[in-house]
Amino acid sequence: MKYFIIMALCVLCFLLPFFVGAYMIHVLTSIMIFLSLALSWDMMLRTGQLSFGIAGFFGLGAYASIIAVDDFSVDPLLSILVAAIFAALVALALGWIVLRLREIYFAITTLALSSVFMIFARNLSDLTGGSAGKVLYESIFKGDSIKIYWLVLSVALTVILVSELFQRTRIRFAINAIRDDEIAAKCSGVNIFKYLLFVFVLTSAIQGAVGALYAQQYAFVEPESTFSANFLLLPMSMALVGGIYSTLGPIIGAVVLGLASEYLKLVMPYGHLIIYGLILIVTIMFLPRGIYGTIANRIATRR
């Protein structure tokens, strides 16, 4: 029954574009993009490491995709894979350094990555277009919003699958042990650095691929907007509101906050971020486990 419901929901998601207008397709596409980012952030958080590098690798993927298409004549669809691989390679190189750090030092270092990448994007003007940005001349599916939605949805479903594999395979026990007590995990034979590096590279690849999708959707990148803090703060908020250390939590948070954000933009064009922030504060104060975590905890308690 459980798998039947999941399959039905997947089919419904794929059929939605035939029942909603262009604006709603755009909203759903954005929700799927942030859902993938929220899940990737949560997967890294499950290791006990608070990473603020989402916007940095997201931006790297966006630039890599457009440069691959414009300057190297790579197929737009293939450029998404190129972006994921490029982000993964950068994460692999940086991971040997930043993963030696812990807690606030790791968080601050990853936060600085976005600024460093932005500086490179501004100064490598021959390649990136500098502060003026770079236009994509051949976008994926020729800008067909429905096909782009299907592609973004497919990537989101893949990320959901990866997140579930994290919860159901042996890697779950390793990363949970690392999060709970690194010393005890090391004494138990867990290769801490290997697992941290694997998760860091994997989640960075996801963020790079999502950045490529975003760039293909809007056919333009520019340092300020592409490396914007929104691509850090919004996914984090969605995961926290929905419930961390789970797959369903970030999904619920992305849907709830994604729809709420669009509604608030319509009714409060200049003050919607204040309400958005209040929703996050109230959730943290009264639902510290998030929506999914609170519901799951109450069900478990009643049993």
C-alpha positions in Angstrom: 0.0 0.0 0.0 2.8 2.4 0.9 4.6 1.9 -2.4 1.4 2.2 -4.3 0.7 5.6 -2.7 4.3 6.7 -3.5 3.9 5.7 -7.2 0.5 7.4 -7.4 2.0 10.7 -6.0 4.9 10.5 -8.5 2.5 10.0 -11.4 0.4 12.9 -10.1 3.4 15.2 -10.0 4.3 14.3 -13.6 0.7 15.0 -14.8 0.3 18.3 -12.9 1.5 20.5 -15.8 -1.6 19.5 -17.8 -3.9 20.8 -15.1 -2.2 24.1 -14.0 -1.2 27.3 -15.7 2.3 28.5 -16.7 2.7 30.5 -13.4 2.0 27.4 -11.3 4.4 25.4 -13.4 7.1 28.0 -12.6 6.2 27.8 -8.9 6.4 24.0 -8.8 9.7 24.0 -10.6 11.2 26.4 -8.1 9.9 24.3 -5.2 11.5 21.2 -6.7 14.8 23.1 -7.0 14.8 24.2 -3.4 13.6 20.8 -2.3 16.7 19.2 -3.8 18.9 21.8 -2.1 17.2 21.3 1.2 17.7 17.5 1.1 21.3 17.9 0.1 21.9 20.2 3.1 20.1 17.8 5.4 22.2 14.9 4.2 25.4 16.7 5.1 23.9 17.7 8.4 23.2 14.1 9.3 27.0 13.7 9.7 27.0 16.4 12.3 28.6 18.9 10.1 26.8 22.2 9.6 27.7 23.3 6.0 27.0 26.7 4.6 28.4 26.0 1.2 25.2 25.4 -0.6 25.1 28.7 -2.5 28.7 28.3 -3.5 28.4 24.9 -5.2 25.0 25.9 -6.6 26.6 28.9 -8.3 29.5 26.8 -9.5 27.2 24.4 -11.2 25.2 27.2 -12.8 28.3 28.8 -14.3 29.8 25.5 -15.3 26.6 24.6 -17.2 26.4 27.8 -19.2 30.2 27.9 -19.9 30.1 24.3 -21.1 27.2 25.1 -23.5 28.4 28.5 -24.8 32.2 28.0 -24.9 32.6 24.3 -25.4 29.4 23.4 -27.4 28.3 20.8 -24.9 24.7 19.6 -25.2 22.5 21.6 -22.7 21.2 18.3 -21.2 24.8 16.9 -20.8 25.9 20.2 -19.3 24.0 19.3 -16.1 26.2 16.2 -15.7 29.2 18.3 -16.4 28.2 20.8 -13.7 27.6 18.0 -11.2 31.1 16.5 -11.9 32.8 19.9 -11.8 31.2 20.7 -8.4 32.1 17.3 -7.1 35.8 17.7 -8.2 36.0 21.1 -6.5 34.4 19.7 -3.3 36.9 16.8 -3.4 39.8 19.1 -3.6 38.5 21.5 -0.9 37.3 18.6 1.3 40.8 17.5 2.0 41.3 20.9 3.8 37.9 22.0 5.2 36.9 18.6 6.5 39.8 18.7 8.9 37.8 21.4 10.7 34.8 20.9 13.0 31.8 22.8 14.3 31.8 26.6 13.9 35.2 26.6 12.1 33.8 24.2 9.4 30.6 26.3 9.2 32.4 29.6 8.7 34.9 28.2 6.2 32.1 26.7 4.0 30.2 30.0 4.3 33.2 31.8 2.9 33.3 29.6 -0.1 30.4 31.4 -1.8 32.3 34.7 -1.5 35.5 33.2 -2.9 33.7 31.6 -5.8 31.9 35.0 -6.4 35.2 36.8 -6.6 36.5 34.3 -9.2 33.3 34.8 -11.2 33.7 38.6 -11.2 37.4 38.6 -12.1 37.5 35.8 -14.7 35.5 38.0 -17.0 36.7 36.4 -20.3 35.2 33.1 -19.1 32.3 34.1 -16.9 31.3 37.5 -18.2 32.4 39.3 -15.0 30.0 41.5 -13.1 27.8 41.8 -16.2 27.0 38.0 -16.1 26.8 35.5 -18.9 23.8 34.7 -21.2 23.0 31.1 -22.2 22.4 31.1 -26.0 21.0 27.5 -26.3 18.9 26.5 -23.3 17.7 23.0 -22.6 14.5 22.0 -24.4 14.5 25.4 -26.0 12.9 26.9 -22.9 9.9 24.6 -22.8 8.6 25.1 -19.2 6.8 21.8 -19.0 9.8 19.7 -20.2 12.1 21.7 -17.8 9.6 21.0 -15.0 9.7 17.2 -15.8 13.5 17.3 -15.8 13.7 19.2 -12.5 11.1 16.8 -11.0 13.2 13.8 -12.2 16.3 15.2 -10.5 14.3 15.9 -7.3 13.0 12.3 -7.2 16.6 11.1 -7.7 17.8 13.2 -4.8 14.9 11.8 -2.7 15.9 8.3 -3.6 19.6 9.0 -2.6 18.4 10.5 0.7 16.3 7.3 1.4 19.3 5.1 0.6 21.2 7.1 3.2 18.5 6.1 5.7 18.3 2.4 4.7 21.9 1.3 4.0 25.0 0.8 6.2 26.1 4.4 5.6 23.3 5.5 7.9 25.0 3.8 10.9 28.3 5.3 10.1 27.2 8.9 9.7 24.9 8.6 12.8 27.9 7.3 14.8 30.0 10.2 13.6 27.3 12.7 14.5 26.7 11.3 18.0 30.4 10.8 19.0 33.3 10.9 16.7 35.7 9.4 19.2 33.5 6.4 19.8 32.9 6.0 16.1 36.7 6.1 15.4 37.3 3.5 18.1 34.6 1.3 16.5 36.6 1.3 13.2 34.6 3.9 11.3 36.8 5.8 8.8 35.5 9.3 9.7 37.3 11.3 7.1 36.3 8.9 4.3 32.6 9.1 5.1 32.6 12.9 5.6 34.4 13.4 2.3 32.0 11.0 0.5 28.9 12.9 1.7 30.5 16.3 1.1 31.4 15.4 -2.5 28.0 13.8 -3.1 25.9 16.7 -1.7 28.1 19.2 -3.6 27.5 17.3 -6.8 23.7 17.5 -6.2 24.0 21.3 -5.5 26.0 21.7 -8.7 23.5 19.8 -10.8 20.6 21.9 -9.3 22.5 25.1 -10.1 22.8 23.9 -13.7 19.1 23.3 -13.8 18.4 26.8 -12.5 20.8 28.3 -15.1 19.2 26.4 -17.9 15.7 27.6 -16.7 16.6 31.3 -16.7 19.4 31.2 -19.3 21.5 33.7 -17.4 24.0 33.9 -14.6 25.4 36.8 -12.7 27.7 36.8 -9.6 25.4 38.6 -7.1 22.2 36.6 -7.9 23.7 33.2 -8.7 25.7 33.1 -5.4 22.9 34.7 -3.5 22.4 33.9 0.2 18.8 32.9 -0.7 20.2 29.6 -2.0 21.6 29.0 1.4 18.9 30.4 3.7 15.8 29.1 2.0 16.9 25.4 1.8 18.1 25.6 5.4 14.7 27.1 6.5 12.8 24.4 4.6 14.7 21.6 6.2 14.4 23.1 9.7 10.6 23.8 9.3 9.9 20.3 7.8 12.2 18.4 10.2 15.9 17.5 9.9 17.6 14.1 9.8 14.9 12.7 7.5 13.7 12.6 3.9 10.1 13.6 4.4 11.0 16.6 6.6 12.7 18.7 3.9 10.1 17.7 1.4 7.3 18.9 3.6 9.2 22.1 4.5 9.9 22.8 0.8 6.3 22.4 -0.2 4.9 24.4 2.8 7.4 27.3 2.7 7.5 27.3 -1.2 3.8 27.8 -1.5 3.7 30.2 1.5 6.5 32.3 0.0 4.7 32.6 -3.4 1.4 33.6 -1.7 3.1 36.1 0.6 4.8 37.7 -2.5 1.4 38.3 -4.0 -0.2 39.8 -0.9 2.9 41.5 0.6 5.4 42.2 -2.2 7.7 44.3 0.1 7.2 42.5 3.4 6.9 38.9 2.7 10.4 38.0 3.9 9.4 39.3 7.4 6.5 36.9 7.6 8.7 34.2 6.2 11.2 34.8 9.0 8.5 34.8 11.6 7.2 31.4 10.3 10.8 30.0 10.8 11.1 31.5 14.3 7.7 30.2 15.5 8.6 26.8 14.1 11.9 26.6 15.9 10.4 27.8 19.2 7.3 25.6 19.2 8.2 22.8 16.8 11.9 22.3 17.4 11.7 18.9 15.6 10.0 20.4 12.6 6.6 19.5 11.3 7.4 15.9 10.3 9.5 15.3 13.4 6.8 16.6 15.8 4.1 14.4 14.1 6.3 11.3 14.0 7.2 11.8 17.7 3.5 12.1 18.8 2.6 9.0 16.8 5.4 7.1 18.4 4.4 8.3 21.9 0.8 7.2 21.5 1.9 3.8 20.5 
